[in-house]
Amino acid sequence: MTKTVFRMLIVASALAGAVQVQAEAPILVEGRPTILVPFGDLDLSRPAGQASLNGRVRRAANRLCLADPRGVGPVIQERQCRDNALASARTQVDRAIALHGMAQYVGRSSVQVAGR
């Protein structure tokens, strides 16, 4: 019974972290709407942690770039925005994964995803 309760707490903690990530409000960085995507809770040395970070970045890009679905123009702009936002974060994600756990990278715990 104790193991079951412990597992439920782990799942609840993970879900709470996911909700917190989704609740981040965009801020302006250099005049561009930006979402800071935290990764301090992830083990980036493991594929599951890397996949979680990439998923968070994709969700942040989607949130930043939502367009009014009326017409083709906004949809194309939304795709371009999302592609640019993902590209802006790619180098940061790759660097975070490559340097995870190294002394010069300790203390870094978020990626900036910039839209429009």
Secondary structure, DSSP 8 states (H G I E B T S, - for coil): -HHHHHHHHHHHHHHHHHHHHHH---EEETTEEEEEEE-TTS-TTSHHHHHHHHHHHHHHHHHHT----SSHHHHHHHHHHHHHHHHHHHHHHHHHHHHTT-GGGTT--EEEEE--
